[in-house]
Amino acid sequence: MHLIVGLGNPGAEYEWSRHNLGFMLIDRLAKEAGATVTRRECQSLVGSASLENRRVRLAKPQTYMNLSGEAVRCLMNKLAARDADSSLIVISDDLALSFGVIRLRARGSAGGHNGLRSIISSLGTNEFVRLRIGIQPEHPVSDTKRYVLDEGETPNSSLGGESWQKKEFTKWYSSSILRRMTKKS
């Protein structure tokens, strides 16, 4: 079974921030599967779903981004997974990628992302699948923290409310990307 973890920060003030793209995608996957991600477990909101004819667990750590590894390690231990790279998929935003660009990797560094850094540190490995979604604007960013935590305008869209969730690429994230992520079992 795959554990699909979307990274983000809990709380209404962060709900539509760029840094919460992982949470947004988990919510979208759950909605399309007719599932909910509301059960509390391992400092996370968790739910089970069937996606692309595979049973998966969806999770949104509630530890804040920089401590996501604590929650992920607990969830992985509960899954009794033999190794992280065949059962863990982490979804995060990436300021180094242009807005809307998607990068899927079987392993790698944290790339400056504190949530990924926390997971790598807590698991003791970087051998897990990660899906990174670009949030880089077409202009220089002077205050990175403010930019990722803001829900302001991005090229060709707004990251706020239903208008953002209805964009075609969110449908693509939750269908073709999922097939690619879960192909390896």
PyMOL CGO cylinders between C-alpha atoms (Angstrom):
from pymol import cmd
from pymol.cgo import CYLINDER

trace = [
    CYLINDER, 0.00, 0.00, 0.00, 1.23, 3.48, -0.83, 0.3, 1, 1, 1, 1, 1, 1,
    CYLINDER, 1.23, 3.48, -0.83, 1.25, 6.24, 1.74, 0.3, 1, 1, 1, 1, 1, 1,
    CYLINDER, 1.25, 6.24, 1.74, 0.73, 9.53, -0.12, 0.3, 1, 1, 1, 1, 1, 1,
    CYLINDER, 0.73, 9.53, -0.12, 1.66, 12.51, 2.05, 0.3, 1, 1, 1, 1, 1, 1,
    CYLINDER, 1.66, 12.51, 2.05, 0.84, 16.06, 1.04, 0.3, 1, 1, 1, 1, 1, 1,
    CYLINDER, 0.84, 16.06, 1.04, 2.95, 18.68, 2.78, 0.3, 1, 1, 1, 1, 1, 1,
    CYLINDER, 2.95, 18.68, 2.78, 1.50, 21.89, 4.16, 0.3, 1, 1, 1, 1, 1, 1,
    CYLINDER, 1.50, 21.89, 4.16, 0.77, 23.84, 7.31, 0.3, 1, 1, 1, 1, 1, 1,
    CYLINDER, 0.77, 23.84, 7.31, -2.38, 23.38, 9.41, 0.3, 1, 1, 1, 1, 1, 1,
    CYLINDER, -2.38, 23.38, 9.41, -4.76, 26.23, 10.10, 0.3, 1, 1, 1, 1, 1, 1,
    CYLINDER, -4.76, 26.23, 10.10, -7.12, 28.47, 8.19, 0.3, 1, 1, 1, 1, 1, 1,
    CYLINDER, -7.12, 28.47, 8.19, -4.46, 31.17, 7.73, 0.3, 1, 1, 1, 1, 1, 1,
    CYLINDER, -4.46, 31.17, 7.73, -2.38, 28.80, 5.58, 0.3, 1, 1, 1, 1, 1, 1,
    CYLINDER, -2.38, 28.80, 5.58, -5.18, 26.89, 3.83, 0.3, 1, 1, 1, 1, 1, 1,
    CYLINDER, -5.18, 26.89, 3.83, -4.74, 28.51, 0.42, 0.3, 1, 1, 1, 1, 1, 1,
    CYLINDER, -4.74, 28.51, 0.42, -1.04, 29.40, 0.63, 0.3, 1, 1, 1, 1, 1, 1,
    CYLINDER, -1.04, 29.40, 0.63, 1.38, 28.28, -2.05, 0.3, 1, 1, 1, 1, 1, 1,
    CYLINDER, 1.38, 28.28, -2.05, 3.17, 26.17, 0.58, 0.3, 1, 1, 1, 1, 1, 1,
    CYLINDER, 3.17, 26.17, 0.58, -0.01, 24.11, 1.03, 0.3, 1, 1, 1, 1, 1, 1,
    CYLINDER, -0.01, 24.11, 1.03, -0.17, 22.67, -2.49, 0.3, 1, 1, 1, 1, 1, 1,
    CYLINDER, -0.17, 22.67, -2.49, 0.50, 19.22, -1.00, 0.3, 1, 1, 1, 1, 1, 1,
    CYLINDER, 0.50, 19.22, -1.00, -2.56, 19.51, 1.25, 0.3, 1, 1, 1, 1, 1, 1,
    CYLINDER, -2.56, 19.51, 1.25, -4.65, 20.81, -1.68, 0.3, 1, 1, 1, 1, 1, 1,
    CYLINDER, -4.65, 20.81, -1.68, -3.70, 17.86, -3.86, 0.3, 1, 1, 1, 1, 1, 1,
    CYLINDER, -3.70, 17.86, -3.86, -4.46, 15.34, -1.10, 0.3, 1, 1, 1, 1, 1, 1,
    CYLINDER, -4.46, 15.34, -1.10, -7.90, 16.96, -0.70, 0.3, 1, 1, 1, 1, 1, 1,
    CYLINDER, -7.90, 16.96, -0.70, -8.44, 16.75, -4.46, 0.3, 1, 1, 1, 1, 1, 1,
    CYLINDER, -8.44, 16.75, -4.46, -7.38, 13.09, -4.60, 0.3, 1, 1, 1, 1, 1, 1,
    CYLINDER, -7.38, 13.09, -4.60, -9.69, 12.27, -1.69, 0.3, 1, 1, 1, 1, 1, 1,
    CYLINDER, -9.69, 12.27, -1.69, -12.60, 14.12, -3.30, 0.3, 1, 1, 1, 1, 1, 1,
    CYLINDER, -12.60, 14.12, -3.30, -12.16, 12.29, -6.60, 0.3, 1, 1, 1, 1, 1, 1,
    CYLINDER, -12.16, 12.29, -6.60, -12.00, 8.95, -4.76, 0.3, 1, 1, 1, 1, 1, 1,
    CYLINDER, -12.00, 8.95, -4.76, -15.05, 9.74, -2.62, 0.3, 1, 1, 1, 1, 1, 1,
    CYLINDER, -15.05, 9.74, -2.62, -12.91, 9.55, 0.51, 0.3, 1, 1, 1, 1, 1, 1,
    CYLINDER, -12.91, 9.55, 0.51, -12.22, 11.84, 3.46, 0.3, 1, 1, 1, 1, 1, 1,
    CYLINDER, -12.22, 11.84, 3.46, -8.95, 12.73, 5.14, 0.3, 1, 1, 1, 1, 1, 1,
    CYLINDER, -8.95, 12.73, 5.14, -10.21, 13.50, 8.63, 0.3, 1, 1, 1, 1, 1, 1,
    CYLINDER, -10.21, 13.50, 8.63, -9.10, 10.69, 10.95, 0.3, 1, 1, 1, 1, 1, 1,
    CYLINDER, -9.10, 10.69, 10.95, -6.41, 11.79, 13.43, 0.3, 1, 1, 1, 1, 1, 1,
    CYLINDER, -6.41, 11.79, 13.43, -3.38, 9.52, 13.56, 0.3, 1, 1, 1, 1, 1, 1,
    CYLINDER, -3.38, 9.52, 13.56, 0.33, 10.18, 14.12, 0.3, 1, 1, 1, 1, 1, 1,
    CYLINDER, 0.33, 10.18, 14.12, -0.12, 13.96, 14.30, 0.3, 1, 1, 1, 1, 1, 1,
    CYLINDER, -0.12, 13.96, 14.30, -1.80, 13.83, 10.87, 0.3, 1, 1, 1, 1, 1, 1,
    CYLINDER, -1.80, 13.83, 10.87, -5.17, 13.82, 9.20, 0.3, 1, 1, 1, 1, 1, 1,
    CYLINDER, -5.17, 13.82, 9.20, -5.44, 10.47, 7.43, 0.3, 1, 1, 1, 1, 1, 1,
    CYLINDER, -5.44, 10.47, 7.43, -7.85, 8.68, 5.12, 0.3, 1, 1, 1, 1, 1, 1,
    CYLINDER, -7.85, 8.68, 5.12, -7.94, 5.58, 2.93, 0.3, 1, 1, 1, 1, 1, 1,
    CYLINDER, -7.94, 5.58, 2.93, -8.93, 5.58, -0.70, 0.3, 1, 1, 1, 1, 1, 1,
    CYLINDER, -8.93, 5.58, -0.70, -8.85, 3.57, -3.88, 0.3, 1, 1, 1, 1, 1, 1,
    CYLINDER, -8.85, 3.57, -3.88, -6.99, 5.44, -6.63, 0.3, 1, 1, 1, 1, 1, 1,
    CYLINDER, -6.99, 5.44, -6.63, -6.26, 3.94, -10.03, 0.3, 1, 1, 1, 1, 1, 1,
    CYLINDER, -6.26, 3.94, -10.03, -7.49, 0.59, -8.63, 0.3, 1, 1, 1, 1, 1, 1,
    CYLINDER, -7.49, 0.59, -8.63, -4.95, 0.69, -5.78, 0.3, 1, 1, 1, 1, 1, 1,
    CYLINDER, -4.95, 0.69, -5.78, -5.56, 1.06, -2.07, 0.3, 1, 1, 1, 1, 1, 1,
    CYLINDER, -5.56, 1.06, -2.07, -3.69, 4.06, -0.73, 0.3, 1, 1, 1, 1, 1, 1,
    CYLINDER, -3.69, 4.06, -0.73, -3.50, 6.02, 2.49, 0.3, 1, 1, 1, 1, 1, 1,
    CYLINDER, -3.50, 6.02, 2.49, -3.67, 9.78, 2.15, 0.3, 1, 1, 1, 1, 1, 1,
    CYLINDER, -3.67, 9.78, 2.15, -2.13, 11.97, 4.85, 0.3, 1, 1, 1, 1, 1, 1,
    CYLINDER, -2.13, 11.97, 4.85, -1.74, 15.63, 5.76, 0.3, 1, 1, 1, 1, 1, 1,
    CYLINDER, -1.74, 15.63, 5.76, 0.74, 16.07, 8.65, 0.3, 1, 1, 1, 1, 1, 1,
    CYLINDER, 0.74, 16.07, 8.65, -0.50, 18.61, 11.20, 0.3, 1, 1, 1, 1, 1, 1,
    CYLINDER, -0.50, 18.61, 11.20, 2.95, 19.27, 12.69, 0.3, 1, 1, 1, 1, 1, 1,
    CYLINDER, 2.95, 19.27, 12.69, 3.71, 22.30, 10.51, 0.3, 1, 1, 1, 1, 1, 1,
    CYLINDER, 3.71, 22.30, 10.51, 6.02, 21.94, 7.55, 0.3, 1, 1, 1, 1, 1, 1,
    CYLINDER, 6.02, 21.94, 7.55, 9.36, 21.92, 9.36, 0.3, 1, 1, 1, 1, 1, 1,
    CYLINDER, 9.36, 21.92, 9.36, 8.39, 18.96, 11.56, 0.3, 1, 1, 1, 1, 1, 1,
    CYLINDER, 8.39, 18.96, 11.56, 6.62, 16.82, 8.93, 0.3, 1, 1, 1, 1, 1, 1,
    CYLINDER, 6.62, 16.82, 8.93, 9.16, 14.04, 9.34, 0.3, 1, 1, 1, 1, 1, 1,
    CYLINDER, 9.16, 14.04, 9.34, 7.89, 13.15, 12.82, 0.3, 1, 1, 1, 1, 1, 1,
    CYLINDER, 7.89, 13.15, 12.82, 4.41, 12.44, 11.48, 0.3, 1, 1, 1, 1, 1, 1,
    CYLINDER, 4.41, 12.44, 11.48, 5.64, 10.62, 8.38, 0.3, 1, 1, 1, 1, 1, 1,
    CYLINDER, 5.64, 10.62, 8.38, 7.96, 8.36, 10.40, 0.3, 1, 1, 1, 1, 1, 1,
    CYLINDER, 7.96, 8.36, 10.40, 5.07, 7.41, 12.71, 0.3, 1, 1, 1, 1, 1, 1,
    CYLINDER, 5.07, 7.41, 12.71, 2.76, 6.67, 9.76, 0.3, 1, 1, 1, 1, 1, 1,
    CYLINDER, 2.76, 6.67, 9.76, 5.44, 4.63, 8.00, 0.3, 1, 1, 1, 1, 1, 1,
    CYLINDER, 5.44, 4.63, 8.00, 6.08, 2.61, 11.17, 0.3, 1, 1, 1, 1, 1, 1,
    CYLINDER, 6.08, 2.61, 11.17, 2.36, 1.92, 11.49, 0.3, 1, 1, 1, 1, 1, 1,
    CYLINDER, 2.36, 1.92, 11.49, 2.24, 0.74, 7.89, 0.3, 1, 1, 1, 1, 1, 1,
    CYLINDER, 2.24, 0.74, 7.89, 5.10, -1.63, 8.73, 0.3, 1, 1, 1, 1, 1, 1,
    CYLINDER, 5.10, -1.63, 8.73, 6.64, -0.79, 5.38, 0.3, 1, 1, 1, 1, 1, 1,
    CYLINDER, 6.64, -0.79, 5.38, 9.75, -2.76, 4.43, 0.3, 1, 1, 1, 1, 1, 1,
    CYLINDER, 9.75, -2.76, 4.43, 11.34, 0.18, 2.68, 0.3, 1, 1, 1, 1, 1, 1,
    CYLINDER, 11.34, 0.18, 2.68, 10.40, 3.80, 2.08, 0.3, 1, 1, 1, 1, 1, 1,
    CYLINDER, 10.40, 3.80, 2.08, 10.95, 4.01, -1.67, 0.3, 1, 1, 1, 1, 1, 1,
    CYLINDER, 10.95, 4.01, -1.67, 8.30, 1.45, -2.54, 0.3, 1, 1, 1, 1, 1, 1,
    CYLINDER, 8.30, 1.45, -2.54, 5.57, 2.77, -0.28, 0.3, 1, 1, 1, 1, 1, 1,
    CYLINDER, 5.57, 2.77, -0.28, 6.01, 6.50, 0.38, 0.3, 1, 1, 1, 1, 1, 1,
    CYLINDER, 6.01, 6.50, 0.38, 5.06, 9.32, -1.99, 0.3, 1, 1, 1, 1, 1, 1,
    CYLINDER, 5.06, 9.32, -1.99, 5.49, 12.92, -0.80, 0.3, 1, 1, 1, 1, 1, 1,
    CYLINDER, 5.49, 12.92, -0.80, 3.85, 15.89, -2.53, 0.3, 1, 1, 1, 1, 1, 1,
    CYLINDER, 3.85, 15.89, -2.53, 5.33, 19.36, -2.02, 0.3, 1, 1, 1, 1, 1, 1,
    CYLINDER, 5.33, 19.36, -2.02, 5.59, 22.81, -3.50, 0.3, 1, 1, 1, 1, 1, 1,
    CYLINDER, 5.59, 22.81, -3.50, 8.91, 23.82, -5.12, 0.3, 1, 1, 1, 1, 1, 1,
    CYLINDER, 8.91, 23.82, -5.12, 10.05, 27.42, -5.45, 0.3, 1, 1, 1, 1, 1, 1,
    CYLINDER, 10.05, 27.42, -5.45, 12.89, 26.37, -7.78, 0.3, 1, 1, 1, 1, 1, 1,
    CYLINDER, 12.89, 26.37, -7.78, 10.42, 25.15, -10.44, 0.3, 1, 1, 1, 1, 1, 1,
    CYLINDER, 10.42, 25.15, -10.44, 8.38, 27.49, -12.62, 0.3, 1, 1, 1, 1, 1, 1,
    CYLINDER, 8.38, 27.49, -12.62, 4.72, 27.76, -11.70, 0.3, 1, 1, 1, 1, 1, 1,
    CYLINDER, 4.72, 27.76, -11.70, 2.78, 24.64, -12.72, 0.3, 1, 1, 1, 1, 1, 1,
    CYLINDER, 2.78, 24.64, -12.72, 5.84, 22.54, -13.64, 0.3, 1, 1, 1, 1, 1, 1,
    CYLINDER, 5.84, 22.54, -13.64, 5.71, 19.07, -12.11, 0.3, 1, 1, 1, 1, 1, 1,
    CYLINDER, 5.71, 19.07, -12.11, 8.78, 17.03, -11.23, 0.3, 1, 1, 1, 1, 1, 1,
    CYLINDER, 8.78, 17.03, -11.23, 8.52, 13.40, -10.15, 0.3, 1, 1, 1, 1, 1, 1,
    CYLINDER, 8.52, 13.40, -10.15, 11.61, 11.73, -8.69, 0.3, 1, 1, 1, 1, 1, 1,
    CYLINDER, 11.61, 11.73, -8.69, 12.22, 8.35, -7.06, 0.3, 1, 1, 1, 1, 1, 1,
    CYLINDER, 12.22, 8.35, -7.06, 14.77, 9.86, -4.66, 0.3, 1, 1, 1, 1, 1, 1,
    CYLINDER, 14.77, 9.86, -4.66, 16.81, 12.98, -4.10, 0.3, 1, 1, 1, 1, 1, 1,
    CYLINDER, 16.81, 12.98, -4.10, 17.79, 15.80, -1.81, 0.3, 1, 1, 1, 1, 1, 1,
    CYLINDER, 17.79, 15.80, -1.81, 15.54, 18.16, 0.09, 0.3, 1, 1, 1, 1, 1, 1,
    CYLINDER, 15.54, 18.16, 0.09, 16.37, 20.87, -2.44, 0.3, 1, 1, 1, 1, 1, 1,
    CYLINDER, 16.37, 20.87, -2.44, 16.01, 23.56, 0.21, 0.3, 1, 1, 1, 1, 1, 1,
    CYLINDER, 16.01, 23.56, 0.21, 12.50, 22.42, 1.23, 0.3, 1, 1, 1, 1, 1, 1,
    CYLINDER, 12.50, 22.42, 1.23, 12.22, 22.21, 5.02, 0.3, 1, 1, 1, 1, 1, 1,
    CYLINDER, 12.22, 22.21, 5.02, 9.40, 19.66, 4.97, 0.3, 1, 1, 1, 1, 1, 1,
    CYLINDER, 9.40, 19.66, 4.97, 11.41, 17.29, 2.77, 0.3, 1, 1, 1, 1, 1, 1,
    CYLINDER, 11.41, 17.29, 2.77, 14.50, 17.93, 4.91, 0.3, 1, 1, 1, 1, 1, 1,
    CYLINDER, 14.50, 17.93, 4.91, 12.53, 16.92, 8.02, 0.3, 1, 1, 1, 1, 1, 1,
    CYLINDER, 12.53, 16.92, 8.02, 11.27, 13.72, 6.37, 0.3, 1, 1, 1, 1, 1, 1,
    CYLINDER, 11.27, 13.72, 6.37, 14.73, 12.74, 5.13, 0.3, 1, 1, 1, 1, 1, 1,
    CYLINDER, 14.73, 12.74, 5.13, 16.17, 13.35, 8.60, 0.3, 1, 1, 1, 1, 1, 1,
    CYLINDER, 16.17, 13.35, 8.60, 13.40, 11.44, 10.41, 0.3, 1, 1, 1, 1, 1, 1,
    CYLINDER, 13.40, 11.44, 10.41, 13.45, 8.44, 8.06, 0.3, 1, 1, 1, 1, 1, 1,
    CYLINDER, 13.45, 8.44, 8.06, 17.23, 8.40, 7.70, 0.3, 1, 1, 1, 1, 1, 1,
    CYLINDER, 17.23, 8.40, 7.70, 16.91, 8.09, 3.93, 0.3, 1, 1, 1, 1, 1, 1,
    CYLINDER, 16.91, 8.09, 3.93, 16.14, 10.11, 0.83, 0.3, 1, 1, 1, 1, 1, 1,
    CYLINDER, 16.14, 10.11, 0.83, 14.92, 6.99, -0.99, 0.3, 1, 1, 1, 1, 1, 1,
    CYLINDER, 14.92, 6.99, -0.99, 11.25, 7.87, -1.40, 0.3, 1, 1, 1, 1, 1, 1,
    CYLINDER, 11.25, 7.87, -1.40, 9.18, 9.18, -4.29, 0.3, 1, 1, 1, 1, 1, 1,
    CYLINDER, 9.18, 9.18, -4.29, 8.51, 12.89, -4.31, 0.3, 1, 1, 1, 1, 1, 1,
    CYLINDER, 8.51, 12.89, -4.31, 6.22, 14.92, -6.52, 0.3, 1, 1, 1, 1, 1, 1,
    CYLINDER, 6.22, 14.92, -6.52, 7.23, 18.57, -6.60, 0.3, 1, 1, 1, 1, 1, 1,
    CYLINDER, 7.23, 18.57, -6.60, 4.89, 21.23, -7.96, 0.3, 1, 1, 1, 1, 1, 1,
    CYLINDER, 4.89, 21.23, -7.96, 6.43, 24.49, -9.15, 0.3, 1, 1, 1, 1, 1, 1,
    CYLINDER, 6.43, 24.49, -9.15, 5.38, 27.78, -7.58, 0.3, 1, 1, 1, 1, 1, 1,
    CYLINDER, 5.38, 27.78, -7.58, 8.16, 30.03, -8.90, 0.3, 1, 1, 1, 1, 1, 1,
    CYLINDER, 8.16, 30.03, -8.90, 6.81, 33.32, -10.26, 0.3, 1, 1, 1, 1, 1, 1,
    CYLINDER, 6.81, 33.32, -10.26, 8.03, 35.12, -13.34, 0.3, 1, 1, 1, 1, 1, 1,
    CYLINDER, 8.03, 35.12, -13.34, 9.66, 37.79, -11.12, 0.3, 1, 1, 1, 1, 1, 1,
    CYLINDER, 9.66, 37.79, -11.12, 12.39, 37.62, -8.45, 0.3, 1, 1, 1, 1, 1, 1,
    CYLINDER, 12.39, 37.62, -8.45, 11.27, 36.79, -4.91, 0.3, 1, 1, 1, 1, 1, 1,
    CYLINDER, 11.27, 36.79, -4.91, 12.83, 39.00, -2.23, 0.3, 1, 1, 1, 1, 1, 1,
    CYLINDER, 12.83, 39.00, -2.23, 11.15, 37.36, 0.80, 0.3, 1, 1, 1, 1, 1, 1,
    CYLINDER, 11.15, 37.36, 0.80, 10.89, 33.60, 0.26, 0.3, 1, 1, 1, 1, 1, 1,
    CYLINDER, 10.89, 33.60, 0.26, 9.05, 32.83, 3.50, 0.3, 1, 1, 1, 1, 1, 1,
    CYLINDER, 9.05, 32.83, 3.50, 6.43, 35.49, 2.85, 0.3, 1, 1, 1, 1, 1, 1,
    CYLINDER, 6.43, 35.49, 2.85, 6.00, 34.38, -0.76, 0.3, 1, 1, 1, 1, 1, 1,
    CYLINDER, 6.00, 34.38, -0.76, 5.41, 30.68, -0.01, 0.3, 1, 1, 1, 1, 1, 1,
    CYLINDER, 5.41, 30.68, -0.01, 3.04, 31.45, 2.86, 0.3, 1, 1, 1, 1, 1, 1,
    CYLINDER, 3.04, 31.45, 2.86, 1.06, 33.98, 0.82, 0.3, 1, 1, 1, 1, 1, 1,
    CYLINDER, 1.06, 33.98, 0.82, -1.97, 33.08, -1.27, 0.3, 1, 1, 1, 1, 1, 1,
    CYLINDER, -1.97, 33.08, -1.27, -1.34, 35.88, -3.75, 0.3, 1, 1, 1, 1, 1, 1,
    CYLINDER, -1.34, 35.88, -3.75, -1.47, 35.90, -7.51, 0.3, 1, 1, 1, 1, 1, 1,
    CYLINDER, -1.47, 35.90, -7.51, 0.64, 33.54, -9.61, 0.3, 1, 1, 1, 1, 1, 1,
    CYLINDER, 0.64, 33.54, -9.61, 1.03, 33.39, -13.40, 0.3, 1, 1, 1, 1, 1, 1,
    CYLINDER, 1.03, 33.39, -13.40, -2.35, 32.87, -15.06, 0.3, 1, 1, 1, 1, 1, 1,
    CYLINDER, -2.35, 32.87, -15.06, -4.19, 31.93, -11.87, 0.3, 1, 1, 1, 1, 1, 1,
    CYLINDER, -4.19, 31.93, -11.87, -4.97, 32.62, -8.26, 0.3, 1, 1, 1, 1, 1, 1,
    CYLINDER, -4.97, 32.62, -8.26, -4.18, 30.11, -5.53, 0.3, 1, 1, 1, 1, 1, 1,
    CYLINDER, -4.18, 30.11, -5.53, -7.31, 31.10, -3.64, 0.3, 1, 1, 1, 1, 1, 1,
    CYLINDER, -7.31, 31.10, -3.64, -10.54, 29.16, -3.26, 0.3, 1, 1, 1, 1, 1, 1,
    CYLINDER, -10.54, 29.16, -3.26, -12.49, 27.20, -5.81, 0.3, 1, 1, 1, 1, 1, 1,
    CYLINDER, -12.49, 27.20, -5.81, -11.20, 29.18, -8.80, 0.3, 1, 1, 1, 1, 1, 1,
    CYLINDER, -11.20, 29.18, -8.80, -7.79, 27.61, -8.32, 0.3, 1, 1, 1, 1, 1, 1,
    CYLINDER, -7.79, 27.61, -8.32, -9.08, 24.08, -7.70, 0.3, 1, 1, 1, 1, 1, 1,
    CYLINDER, -9.08, 24.08, -7.70, -11.07, 24.14, -10.93, 0.3, 1, 1, 1, 1, 1, 1,
    CYLINDER, -11.07, 24.14, -10.93, -7.97, 24.66, -13.07, 0.3, 1, 1, 1, 1, 1, 1,
    CYLINDER, -7.97, 24.66, -13.07, -7.39, 21.85, -15.54, 0.3, 1, 1, 1, 1, 1, 1,
    CYLINDER, -7.39, 21.85, -15.54, -3.94, 21.05, -14.22, 0.3, 1, 1, 1, 1, 1, 1,
    CYLINDER, -3.94, 21.05, -14.22, -5.34, 20.00, -10.84, 0.3, 1, 1, 1, 1, 1, 1,
    CYLINDER, -5.34, 20.00, -10.84, -7.30, 17.30, -12.62, 0.3, 1, 1, 1, 1, 1, 1,
    CYLINDER, -7.30, 17.30, -12.62, -4.14, 16.25, -14.41, 0.3, 1, 1, 1, 1, 1, 1,
    CYLINDER, -4.14, 16.25, -14.41, -2.19, 16.12, -11.13, 0.3, 1, 1, 1, 1, 1, 1,
    CYLINDER, -2.19, 16.12, -11.13, -4.71, 13.76, -9.62, 0.3, 1, 1, 1, 1, 1, 1,
    CYLINDER, -4.71, 13.76, -9.62, -5.03, 11.39, -12.57, 0.3, 1, 1, 1, 1, 1, 1,
    CYLINDER, -5.03, 11.39, -12.57, -2.04, 10.95, -14.88, 0.3, 1, 1, 1, 1, 1, 1,
    CYLINDER, -2.04, 10.95, -14.88, 0.50, 11.84, -12.19, 0.3, 1, 1, 1, 1, 1, 1,
    CYLINDER, 0.50, 11.84, -12.19, -1.03, 9.32, -9.81, 0.3, 1, 1, 1, 1, 1, 1,
    CYLINDER, -1.03, 9.32, -9.81, -0.76, 6.60, -12.44, 0.3, 1, 1, 1, 1, 1, 1,
    CYLINDER, -0.76, 6.60, -12.44, 2.94, 7.40, -12.83, 0.3, 1, 1, 1, 1, 1, 1,
    CYLINDER, 2.94, 7.40, -12.83, 3.52, 7.53, -9.07, 0.3, 1, 1, 1, 1, 1, 1,
    CYLINDER, 3.52, 7.53, -9.07, 1.83, 4.20, -8.33, 0.3, 1, 1, 1, 1, 1, 1,
    CYLINDER, 1.83, 4.20, -8.33, 3.09, 2.25, -11.35, 0.3, 1, 1, 1, 1, 1, 1,
    CYLINDER, 3.09, 2.25, -11.35, 6.00, 0.88, -9.28, 0.3, 1, 1, 1, 1, 1, 1,
    CYLINDER, 6.00, 0.88, -9.28, 4.66, -1.46, -6.58, 0.3, 1, 1, 1, 1, 1, 1,
]
cmd.load_cgo(trace, "trace")
